[in-house]
Amino acid sequence: MVEINNVSSPDVFVLLGFSTRPSLEPILFILISGFYVVSILGNGIIILVSCMDVHLHTPMYFFLANLSFLDISFTTSIVPQLLVNLWGPQKTISYGGCVVQFYISHWLGATECVLLAVMSYDRYVAICRPLHYTVIMHPQLCLSLALTSWLGGLTTSVVGSTLTMLLPLCGNNHIDHFFCEMPLIMQLACVDTSLNEMEMYVASFIFVLLPLVLILVSYNHIARAVMKIGSAEGRRKAFNTCSSHVAVVALFYGSIIFMYLQPAKSNSHEQGKFIALFYTVVTPMLNPLIYTLRNKDVKKALRCIVLENCCGFAGSRGNI
């Protein structure tokens, strides 16, 4: 028993990632570095604008700022280590680093599912019950919904990740992925993982499938309400209110659904890495672009902040 415990937790894990395609690694390094910088800047700008512009102190932008902070945290938990492994010959991550990575990625992934459902409810109230919007979506409720999203994701991560961490690995330390993901750690275990798999299925139902159902129900009601609007201009405004969120939901859930519908073949596993790359790197970069390019309020607020700072800077220079 002592001998098993000695080899159950390796000092390092080897992240195989894209090592079977060494010629692709420098290209991926450049692309992912660019995506990461754009993601940090884009999401950071949304947080800054949402906090600084009083016109954006609304439930919609409060939840959007939460989503942007989540995207920054999620990519930062994965991308820096990925870039290190792509750049050099070493493809390793410490045991502690791997544990932190799958705790955080599990937490933030579950939180995003719930947060997207909360944002769809906000859009439902805005379009289906506009006269009662400020009464229903009061600050206390918004704060409670945001805290529920974050604490719910944290709870499922603590339970699922802790059960996974307790599994004896018996010296197995090669992970055929570019980051530490809970199902892949479970595959390394040398004991029965039925309990872990059951917990994962239950958590997936509560934090992935159930929020998706709530999103679809919300947009079903929204679609019916929009169809009842008499003017074409009114329908267009209602559509613009929801289009950015619909695009973000489609990107997030589309990549997840596509990945889990892949057949169990070796080449599909390689495809799964690129799909995971899409939702861990590309989607967080696209989210702020979708919300800024399609949102006049954000663009106007950003323009005002830039002009005010420029004018203030010019004024201070003139005084000197």
MIMAR-377070 format. One record per residue: x, y, z of N, C-alpha, C in turn; residue in three letters. Coordinates in steps of 0.05 Angstrom, whole numbers, plus 5000, padded with zeros to 4 digits. Atoms other than C-alpha are relative to their C-alpha. Layout:
BEGIN
XYZXYZXYZala/...
This chain:
BEGIN
501749765000500050005000501750255000met/498149784999505850465017501350054973val/498749985026509050314949498150134980glu/501949875018502650514912499950305006ile/500249714993502251174950502450154990asn/497649865009509451334932500050074971asn/500049945029507951304858497350114990val/502749925008500751534859499950294991ser/500049725008502452274852502750084988ser/497549945013507952424801500850295006pro/499149734996512253044810499250194978asp/500749845023510753284740498249844982val/501650125021505853144684501250094973phe/499149945027507853114611497550064983val/502249925017502953504567500949974971leu/499150065028503753194498499150214980leu/500949775017499553744466500249944970gly/499750025029501553834394502849904992phe/497350095004508353494400500349814977ser/499950175023506553004345500250164974thr/499849825024506553604297502050235007arg/498049804991513053974316500250244981pro/499849775019512954404252497750205005ser/502349824996506154684274500350165025leu/499849874974508354894344500950304998glu/499349715002511955554324497750174989pro/502349855011505855764283497950045021ile/502049984978501155604341501050205021leu/498949824980505755984388499450294993phe/500449725009505256624346497050065001ile/502949955002497756554334498750035028leu/501150004973496056394407500950245016ile/499049764986500456954433498450254991ser/501649785010496757444388497250005011gly/502750034990489957174408499850075030phe/499949964971491857204482500150305006tyr/499749724996494057934478497450154993val/502549885008487758134440497849945020val/502050084981483457754490500350165026ser/499549854976486658094550499250294997ile/500649725005486158784519496950044996leu/502949975006478958694492498349975025gly/501650054976476158404556500650215022asn/499249804981480058904598498650274994gly/501449755009477059484557497149995008ile/502950024992469959224569499650045030ile/500249964971471159184644500450305007ile/499449724995474159884644497750184992leu/502249835010468660194602497549965018val/502450064984463159844643500250135028ser/499749884973466060124708500150304998cys/499649725001467760824684497750164989met/502249865012461661014643497449955016asp/502450034983455561144687497649904983val/502250095017450961014627499949704997his/499850295002453360294628499749865026leu/500550124974451760174701497349875001his/502550145003446159704682500549705004thr/499750294997444858964694501549864977pro/498850135023446858774623503150035000met/497149955001453759094628501449915026tyr/498950134975454758854700500649714994phe/499550285007454058144675502149974979phe/498050015021458258294614502850045011leu/497449964987463858554658500949745015ala/499450254987463357904698501149794980asn/499150185021463957504633502850074990leu/497449925009469957904611502249935020ser/498150084979473457804678500449705000phe/499950295001471857064673501849914977leu/498550075023474757024603503050055003asp/497249944995481257364624501249785019ile/499150204981481856884683500349724988ser/500050275012480256264642502449974981phe/497850025018485256404587502750025014thr/497549974985490656614637500749745015thr/499550254986489855944673501149794981ser/499150205019491655574609502250094981ile/498249915022495255994556502950035008val/497149964994501756194592501549735001pro/498750275000503455454606500149884973gln/500150105028501355274535502250124984leu/497949865015506055794506502849915008leu/497450114991511855544549500649734988val/499650275012510754834524500350014970asn/499749985029510055054452502850114992leu/497549865006516455474455502549825004trp/497650154993521354984487499649704997gly/500250295003522954244485498549875024pro/501350114977520154134555497050034998gln/503050005002512753944555498849935027lys/500950084974511953874629498650225015thr/501249824981507754194683500249865027ile/499750124973508754094758497349885009ser/502550124990503753674796498250225012tyr/501649784988501554294836498850184979gly/501049845022500954694772497749874985gly/502250155013496654154740497550005016cys/502350004983492154114800498650285000val/501249735000491154874802498650054973val/501149955026489854874727497349874997gln/502650125004484254364728497950085020phe/501949884981481154664791498950254988tyr/500949745010480855354759498549974974ile/501450035025478855134689497349885003ser/502650124994473254694717498250215013his/501549794987470955264762498950204980trp/500849785018470855794708498249904977leu/501750115021467855334655497149975009gly/502750034989461955164700498750275005ala/501049734994461255894721499050134974thr/500849875025460856124648497349894990glu/502650115008455155644633497750135015cys/502149884983451055914691499750304993val/500049725006452956634675498650064974leu/501449965026450656574603497049965003leu/502850034995443956314628498850245014ala/500849764986443456904676499750244980val/500249785020444857384618497649974982met/502350045017439457064576497450075015ser/502349924984434557164634499750315001tyr/500049715001436557894636498850114974asp/501149915027435057964561497049934998arg/502950075000428357604572498450215014tyr/501449804985426258104625499950264985val/499849745014428658694583498150014976ala/501750005024424558484522497149925006ile/502750104995418658104550498550165022cys/501249844978417458544612501450275003arg/498449764999420559214595499250215021pro/501049804980416159634641500749925029leu/499350094973418159214701503049935003his/497250095001425459134682501650105024tyr/498449884979428459614733499149895028thr/501050114975424059324788500949725004val/499250284998425658594773503149985002ile/497050035001433158674756501250225018met/498849804982434859094817502849915008his/497250064995442159124840500449765019pro/499650224982441258624897499649734985gln/500550255016438358094849502449954981leu/497750045018443958214799502549905014cys/497750094984449258134852499649715009leu/500650284992445857504878500349804977ser/499850175023445457204808503049964993leu/497150035007452857354795501449835021ala/498750164979454957064862499249714998leu/500950285004450756444849501649874978thr/498550115022454356344783502849935009ser/497350054992461256414813500249785022trp/499950194978459856014877499149724991leu/500950265011456055474839502349864985gly/497850115014461955374792502349915019gly/498050074981466755374851499349745015leu/500850244985462754844888500449754984thr/499650245017462554354830502949944994thr/497150045005469954464817501349885025ser/498850114975471854334890499349715003val/500850284997467753694892501349824979val/499050175021469653414824503049994999gly/497049995002476953634823501249865024ser/498950144976478153384895499749704997thr/500350295005475252704878502049904980leu/498050085021479852684817502850005012thr/497349984989485952904856500649775019met/499550224981484952334906500449734986leu/499650255015485451804851502949934999leu/497250085004491951404852500649964970pro/499350015029495451474785502149794994leu/498150225003500750934797502250064980cys/497849935017506151314761499350104972gly/500849905026502151494699500050315000asn/499849715000503852214681500050134972asn/500249895027502952304605497150074993his/502749905007496852724586500050084971ile/500049955028495152734513498250244994asp/501449745003492753464514501950225005his/498349774995495454164520499550135027phe/500449914973492554294590498849775016phe/501050214982490453894651497050025002cys/502950015000483153704642499149765017glu/500850214981479353294693499549734988met/500450275011476952724648502649864992pro/497550125009484052614622501649915025leu/498650094975486852584694498749745009ile/501450244992481452064708500949764984met/499150225018483951644649502749895009gln/497450094991490751594682499849825025leu/500350154974487951274746500249704996ala/499750295001489550554761497949865018cys/502150124984483150434801497350064986val/502749955012475650434786499250295004asp/500849724998473151134771497050054996thr/502949985004465650994770498850235015ser/501149784984464251484827500750274987leu/499149755013468252034792498350054974asn/501549975025464651904726497150085006glu/502749944993457851924760499850305009met/500049724992459552594793500350184977glu/499649845024461952864726497550024984met/502550005015455452664692497950185013tyr/502049844985451152974747500750304997val/499149725002455353614746499650114972ala/500449925027454953644670497050074995ser/502949955003447353594673499250275013phe/500849764985446754144726501250254989ile/498549765007452054624700500450044971phe/499749975029452054504625497349984986val/502650055014445454204601497850185010leu/502249854988440754554650500250304992leu/499849725009443455264635499350034970pro/500749985029442855114560497049994996leu/502950025001435554914570498750275008val/501149744991434255564608500550214979leu/499449805022437655964552498049964977ile/501850055022433355624499497150085007leu/502749924991426955734540499850315000val/500049714999428756474550499750114972ser/500149895027429956584476497549914984tyr/502650075012423656214457497950215007asn/501849784992419756724498500750264986his/499149765013423957284469499150014971ile/500850025029422657054397497050054997ala/502949955002415157044410499350295005arg/500649724994415257734440500950184977ala/499049845022419358014383498149984976val/501850045023414557724331497450165004met/502449854995408858104365500450304997lys/499449725003412358774357499150094972ile/501349915026408659164303501950124980gly/498349865018414159594274502649844994ser/497550135008420259344236502350115016ala/497949874985424559844273500149895029glu/500150114973422259574340501149725001gly/499050285001423758854319503150014996arg/497149985005430659074294501550075026arg/498849924975432259414361500149765020lys/500150244982429958794400502049794991ala/498150195010434158354355502950085007phe/497349904994440358794364500749975030asn/499650034972439358754439501049725008thr/499350284994440157994438502149874983cys/498350135020444457854378502849935010ser/497350044990451157934413500149765019ser/500150224980449157464470499549734986his/500550245016446456954420502549904987val/497650085013452956964382502049885020ala/498250114979457056854446499149735009val/501150264992452556284468500549794978val/499650185022453055964399502949914998ala/497150065001460656004400500849815022leu/499250154976461255724470498849724999phe/501350265000456155164467500549844974tyr/499550145026457355014393502649845000gly/497450134999464654844405499949765019ser/500250224980462954414467498449774988ile/501650215012457454034431501449854978ile/498550125022461753924369502249815010phe/497850164989467453654412499049745011met/501050254988463153154450498549824981tyr/501250175020459752914387502049864982leu/497950125017466452704357500049695005gln/499850294996467051944345502549935015pro/497750094983471851554390502149884982ala/497850095017477551514340502550165006lys/497549864994484851714345500150274986ser/499949745014484152264292498050205011asn/501949824988478052544327501150125025ser/498849894976482152624390501850234993his/498449775009487053064351498250234993glu/501949795007481153454324498950135026gln/501049904974478653524396501950205012gly/498049814989485153884415499650274987lys/500449745014483854414362497450135008phe/502549894991476654484384500350125028ile/499549904973478954564456501750264998ala/498549755005483955084430498250234993leu/501949795009478155454399498550125024phe/501649894978473955504463501750105023tyr/498349894978479855644509501650254992thr/498349785009483556154466498550194981val/501249845020479456394407497350135010val/502649904990472456464439500350235019thr/499649764982474956914497500950244985pro/499249775016478157354444497750124984met/502249905017471957394401497850135016leu/502249894984467157554458500050305002asn/500049714998469458274469499650134972pro/500449895027469758384393497150004992leu/502950025007462558144385498550225014ile/501649814984460058594441500750294993tyr/499349725006463959214419499350074971thr/500649945028463059164343497050034995leu/502950005005455559044349498550175021arg/501349864978454159504408500850304999asn/499549725002453460254398500650135027lys/499649894973453260394473502949975009asp/497350054992460060074485501950174983val/498249845017463260414425499850305007lys/500349724992460361094446501450055027lys/498749964974462761004518503049994997ala/497150025004469660794496501150254986leu/499249755014470061394449500150235019arg/500249784981467961874504502349985020cys/497850034981473061584553502750084988ile/497549935014478661644502500350304996val/500049715005476762354484500450165025leu/499849864975476062574556502949985011glu/497250034991482962284574501950164983asn/498349855018486062594512499850305005cys/500449714995482963274526501250085027cys/498949944974484863234599503050015000gly/497150015002491963044581501050264986phe/499249765015492263614530499850255017ala/500449764983489364104580502250035021gly/497850004980494563904633502650094987ser/497649925014500063984581500050304995arg/500249715006497364674562500550175025gly/499649864976497364894635502950025008asn/497150004994504564694642501450194981ile/
